[in-house]
Amino acid sequence: MSGIDKMKNKAEELAGQGKQAAGKATNDRDLQAEGQADQASGNLKQAGEKVKDVFK
């Protein structure tokens, strides 16, 4: 289960990077901000998974 969660979190982070790049390329600040938020969310979830792994 944890491996699947890690993949989903990484996918969310990568999607955020894509949105951010697309927003930057099109001068769409809203899309860029949404991408940054997705990246932050993915990173936070990954950190939570790492903490869970430490206590296993």
N, CA, C and O atoms as a GROMACS GRO file, in nm:
protein
  224
    1MET      N    1   0.082  -0.120   0.000
    1MET     CA    2   0.000   0.000   0.000
    1MET      C    3   0.087   0.126   0.000
    1MET      O    4   0.057   0.221  -0.072
    2SER      N    5   0.190   0.126   0.077
    2SER     CA    6   0.273   0.244   0.088
    2SER      C    7   0.344   0.276  -0.043
    2SER      O    8   0.361   0.393  -0.078
    3GLY      N    9   0.383   0.173  -0.116
    3GLY     CA   10   0.450   0.196  -0.245
    3GLY      C   11   0.358   0.263  -0.344
    3GLY      O   12   0.401   0.349  -0.421
    4ILE      N   13   0.231   0.224  -0.342
    4ILE     CA   14   0.132   0.286  -0.432
    4ILE      C   15   0.112   0.432  -0.394
    4ILE      O   16   0.103   0.519  -0.481
    5ASP      N   17   0.104   0.459  -0.265
    5ASP     CA   18   0.088   0.597  -0.219
    5ASP      C   19   0.208   0.683  -0.262
    5ASP      O   20   0.192   0.797  -0.304
    6LYS      N   21   0.327   0.626  -0.251
    6LYS     CA   22   0.447   0.700  -0.291
    6LYS      C   23   0.443   0.734  -0.439
    6LYS      O   24   0.481   0.844  -0.479
    7MET      N   25   0.398   0.640  -0.521
    7MET     CA   26   0.390   0.665  -0.665
    7MET      C   27   0.286   0.773  -0.695
    7MET      O   28   0.309   0.859  -0.780
    8LYS      N   29   0.173   0.769  -0.626
    8LYS     CA   30   0.070   0.870  -0.648
    8LYS      C   31   0.120   1.009  -0.608
    8LYS      O   32   0.095   1.107  -0.677
    9ASN      N   33   0.192   1.014  -0.497
    9ASN     CA   34   0.245   1.143  -0.451
    9ASN      C   35   0.348   1.198  -0.548
    9ASN      O   36   0.351   1.318  -0.576
   10LYS      N   37   0.433   1.110  -0.599
   10LYS     CA   38   0.534   1.154  -0.696
   10LYS      C   39   0.466   1.200  -0.824
   10LYS      O   40   0.508   1.298  -0.886
   11ALA      N   41   0.361   1.130  -0.866
   11ALA     CA   42   0.287   1.168  -0.986
   11ALA      C   43   0.223   1.306  -0.967
   11ALA      O   44   0.221   1.387  -1.060
   12GLU      N   45   0.172   1.332  -0.848
   12GLU     CA   46   0.113   1.462  -0.819
   12GLU      C   47   0.219   1.572  -0.828
   12GLU      O   48   0.194   1.680  -0.881
   13GLU      N   49   0.337   1.543  -0.774
   13GLU     CA   50   0.446   1.639  -0.780
   13GLU      C   51   0.486   1.667  -0.926
   13GLU      O   52   0.505   1.782  -0.965
   14LEU      N   53   0.499   1.560  -1.005
   14LEU     CA   54   0.538   1.578  -1.144
   14LEU      C   55   0.430   1.652  -1.225
   14LEU      O   56   0.463   1.732  -1.312
   15ALA      N   57   0.304   1.625  -1.196
   15ALA     CA   58   0.196   1.697  -1.263
   15ALA      C   59   0.202   1.845  -1.227
   15ALA      O   60   0.178   1.932  -1.311
   16GLY      N   61   0.235   1.873  -1.104
   16GLY     CA   62   0.251   2.012  -1.060
   16GLY      C   63   0.364   2.081  -1.134
   16GLY      O   64   0.353   2.198  -1.170
   17GLN      N   65   0.474   2.008  -1.156
   17GLN     CA   66   0.585   2.066  -1.232
   17GLN      C   67   0.542   2.097  -1.375
   17GLN      O   68   0.580   2.200  -1.431
   18GLY      N   69   0.463   2.008  -1.432
   18GLY     CA   70   0.413   2.030  -1.568
   18GLY      C   71   0.321   2.151  -1.575
   18GLY      O   72   0.332   2.233  -1.666
   19LYS      N   73   0.231   2.163  -1.478
   19LYS     CA   74   0.140   2.278  -1.474
   19LYS      C   75   0.218   2.408  -1.457
   19LYS      O   76   0.188   2.509  -1.521
   20GLN      N   77   0.318   2.403  -1.370
   20GLN     CA   78   0.397   2.522  -1.345
   20GLN      C   79   0.471   2.564  -1.472
   20GLN      O   80   0.475   2.682  -1.505
   21ALA      N   81   0.529   2.468  -1.542
   21ALA     CA   82   0.600   2.498  -1.665
   21ALA      C   83   0.506   2.551  -1.772
   21ALA      O   84   0.540   2.645  -1.844
   22ALA      N   85   0.388   2.491  -1.782
   22ALA     CA   86   0.289   2.538  -1.880
   22ALA      C   87   0.244   2.680  -1.847
   22ALA      O   88   0.228   2.763  -1.936
   23GLY      N   89   0.222   2.706  -1.720
   23GLY     CA   90   0.182   2.840  -1.677
   23GLY      C   91   0.289   2.943  -1.705
   23GLY      O   92   0.260   3.056  -1.744
   24LYS      N   93   0.413   2.903  -1.685
   24LYS     CA   94   0.524   2.994  -1.712
   24LYS      C   95   0.537   3.022  -1.862
   24LYS      O   96   0.562   3.135  -1.903
   25ALA      N   97   0.519   2.917  -1.942
   25ALA     CA   98   0.532   2.932  -2.087
   25ALA      C   99   0.420   3.018  -2.146
   25ALA      O  100   0.441   3.088  -2.244
   26THR      N  101   0.302   3.012  -2.086
   26THR     CA  102   0.187   3.086  -2.139
   26THR      C  103   0.158   3.214  -2.061
   26THR      O  104   0.058   3.281  -2.086
   27ASN      N  105   0.244   3.248  -1.967
   27ASN     CA  106   0.225   3.365  -1.881
   27ASN      C  107   0.094   3.358  -1.803
   27ASN      O  108   0.032   3.461  -1.778
   28ASP      N  109   0.052   3.239  -1.764
   28ASP     CA  110  -0.069   3.217  -1.686
   28ASP      C  111  -0.029   3.199  -1.540
   28ASP      O  112   0.008   3.089  -1.497
   29ARG      N  113  -0.037   3.306  -1.465
   29ARG     CA  114   0.007   3.302  -1.325
   29ARG      C  115  -0.079   3.209  -1.239
   29ARG      O  116  -0.029   3.148  -1.145
   30ASP      N  117  -0.208   3.197  -1.272
   30ASP     CA  118  -0.296   3.108  -1.196
   30ASP      C  119  -0.254   2.962  -1.213
   30ASP      O  120  -0.247   2.887  -1.116
   31LEU      N  121  -0.225   2.922  -1.336
   31LEU     CA  122  -0.182   2.786  -1.363
   31LEU      C  123  -0.046   2.760  -1.299
   31LEU      O  124  -0.020   2.652  -1.246
   32GLN      N  125   0.040   2.858  -1.304
   32GLN     CA  126   0.172   2.846  -1.242
   32GLN      C  127   0.158   2.827  -1.090
   32GLN      O  128   0.226   2.743  -1.032
   33ALA      N  129   0.071   2.904  -1.028
   33ALA     CA  130   0.049   2.892  -0.884
   33ALA      C  131  -0.014   2.758  -0.849
   33ALA      O  132   0.020   2.697  -0.748
   34GLU      N  133  -0.107   2.712  -0.933
   34GLU     CA  134  -0.170   2.582  -0.911
   34GLU      C  135  -0.064   2.471  -0.918
   34GLU      O  136  -0.068   2.376  -0.839
   35GLY      N  137   0.027   2.483  -1.012
   35GLY     CA  138   0.135   2.385  -1.024
   35GLY      C  139   0.225   2.384  -0.902
   35GLY      O  140   0.266   2.278  -0.854
   36GLN      N  141   0.255   2.502  -0.851
   36GLN     CA  142   0.338   2.510  -0.730
   36GLN      C  143   0.266   2.448  -0.612
   36GLN      O  144   0.327   2.381  -0.529
   37ALA      N  145   0.136   2.471  -0.603
   37ALA     CA  146   0.058   2.413  -0.493
   37ALA      C  147   0.055   2.261  -0.503
   37ALA      O  148   0.068   2.191  -0.402
   38ASP      N  149   0.039   2.209  -0.625
   38ASP     CA  150   0.039   2.064  -0.644
   38ASP      C  151   0.175   2.004  -0.606
   38ASP      O  152   0.182   1.898  -0.544
   39GLN      N  153   0.281   2.074  -0.643
   39GLN     CA  154   0.415   2.026  -0.607
   39GLN      C  155   0.432   2.023  -0.456
   39GLN      O  156   0.482   1.925  -0.401
   40ALA      N  157   0.391   2.128  -0.390
   40ALA     CA  158   0.405   2.135  -0.245
   40ALA      C  159   0.324   2.025  -0.178
   40ALA      O  160   0.369   1.962  -0.082
   41SER      N  161   0.204   2.002  -0.228
   41SER     CA  162   0.119   1.897  -0.173
   41SER      C  163   0.184   1.760  -0.190
   41SER      O  164   0.187   1.680  -0.096
   42GLY      N  165   0.236   1.734  -0.308
   42GLY     CA  166   0.303   1.607  -0.334
   42GLY      C  167   0.425   1.589  -0.244
   42GLY      O  168   0.448   1.480  -0.191
   43ASN      N  169   0.502   1.695  -0.228
   43ASN     CA  170   0.621   1.688  -0.143
   43ASN      C  171   0.584   1.663   0.002
   43ASN      O  172   0.650   1.586   0.071
   44LEU      N  173   0.479   1.728   0.048
   44LEU     CA  174   0.435   1.711   0.186
   44LEU      C  175   0.388   1.567   0.211
   44LEU      O  176   0.419   1.508   0.314
   45LYS      N  177   0.314   1.514   0.116
   45LYS     CA  178   0.267   1.376   0.128
   45LYS      C  179   0.384   1.278   0.126
   45LYS      O  180   0.383   1.178   0.199
   46GLN      N  181   0.484   1.305   0.044
   46GLN     CA  182   0.603   1.219   0.039
   46GLN      C  183   0.676   1.222   0.173
   46GLN      O  184   0.725   1.120   0.220
   47ALA      N  185   0.684   1.340   0.232
   47ALA     CA  186   0.750   1.351   0.362
   47ALA      C  187   0.674   1.270   0.466
   47ALA      O  188   0.735   1.205   0.552
   48GLY      N  189   0.542   1.273   0.460
   48GLY     CA  190   0.461   1.194   0.552
   48GLY      C  191   0.486   1.045   0.535
   48GLY      O  192   0.492   0.972   0.634
   49GLU      N  193   0.500   1.000   0.412
   49GLU     CA  194   0.530   0.859   0.386
   49GLU      C  195   0.667   0.821   0.443
   49GLU      O  196   0.684   0.712   0.497
   50LYS      N  197   0.763   0.911   0.431
   50LYS     CA  198   0.897   0.884   0.484
   50LYS      C  199   0.893   0.871   0.637
   50LYS      O  200   0.961   0.786   0.694
   51VAL      N  201   0.813   0.955   0.700
   51VAL     CA  202   0.799   0.949   0.846
   51VAL      C  203   0.737   0.816   0.886
   51VAL      O  204   0.780   0.753   0.982
   52LYS      N  205   0.634   0.774   0.811
   52LYS     CA  206   0.570   0.646   0.840
   52LYS      C  207   0.670   0.531   0.827
   52LYS      O  208   0.671   0.438   0.907
   53ASP      N  209   0.755   0.538   0.723
   53ASP     CA  210   0.854   0.433   0.701
   53ASP      C  211   0.954   0.425   0.816
   53ASP      O  212   0.999   0.316   0.852
   54VAL      N  213   0.988   0.539   0.875
   54VAL     CA  214   1.084   0.540   0.987
   54VAL      C  215   1.027   0.465   1.106
   54VAL      O  216   1.102   0.398   1.177
   55PHE      N  217   0.897   0.475   1.128
   55PHE     CA  218   0.837   0.414   1.246
   55PHE      C  219   0.786   0.273   1.223
   55PHE      O  220   0.719   0.216   1.309
   56LYS      N  221   0.818   0.216   1.109
   56LYS     CA  222   0.776   0.078   1.083
   56LYS      C  223   0.867  -0.019   1.153
   56LYS      O  224   0.849  -0.140   1.143
   0.00000   0.00000   0.00000
